[in-house]
């Protein structure tokens, strides 16, 4: 081979390697300034409102794309209609593996409002631009170092202060539910004062109503369900036999829940009647989560209690409770690792083999009920 030809080949190989490296580096330098074009675009109120489900405050749909806050403290981004997730950072020369990375937010609570991502660190409310730049501290929620638990909803952050470390824990002393406006310098206000806050299992915001799920002192039952109207200030006990976190959904007209190895219930908010609408018994009782979406109900059965993420089966029902399909999710690695369902967005159902990292598997919803249902690996960037 002529010497000049040999040199040319080397130069071509070097150029290719450099291009590949630049491509990998530039993947995290995306500028997100305009809403993504999509035929599935929704009203602004859809994106700013609280979403019920396992990944509430962690998995976020916006007009600009989808955001996921992982347990490793990083914020990941996926384009609208695209299942690939990358760390949300466009800083030059950032290796995306330190607390100096724009994608690092430390805690998991995120929300969207008026072209900004809001997040909580400790007792402080923060915000950033949609591309992860321009992080700013907005205000302190309270003094001290106690934890808090809450959600973003329509321009507010609703929260309880948990001196005991978490909701429902011994040591909690504050029986108030607060909220604070995210985009001004106003101070927090008390929305509700009730001792049920001290025994809080979960709370849910639907329109002008807040639903409080309280740990039940009766060992044969899981939780009690209350409603509070932010307009009339009425506090009402609805039922003392309700499901816990990750197994219920409430809309303007009804409450829906799954009772372990009994079945699906519906609660009529107008008549205050609760009925078993679909008995469902499984061979191995284990534990279950139920996630309600417009097209499907996703029932996830873990064959042990507490749940083993190594053994989980996804059952997919239509909204009339007909079983359409099922599939085992066997992608979690290691007994000490937790992973599984993340959310339903557009044409995909998103899963993660490790909640400490970005989502890495998806189901194509067009395959549901075809006999060809499978988990697809999300490609690396």
Secondary structure, DSSP 4 states (H G I P E B T S, - for coil): --HHHHHHHHHHHHHHHHHHHHHHHHTT-----SPPP-TT---HHHHHS---STTTTTEEEETTEEEEE-TTSBEEEE-TT----EES---TT--S-STTSTTB-SS--EEEETTEEEEEETTEEEEE-TTS---EEEEESSSSS-EEEEEEETTEEEEEEETTSSTT-TT----EEEEEESSSSPPPEEEEE-GGGGGEEEEEEETTEEEEEEE-SSTT--EEEEEEETTT--EEEEEEEE--TTSEEE-SSEEEEEETTTEEEEEETTTTEEEEEEE---SS--EEEEEE-SSEEEEEEESSSSPPTTSEEEEEEETT--EEEEEEE----STT---EEEEEETTEEEEES-TTS---EEEEGGGTTTT---PEEPPP-
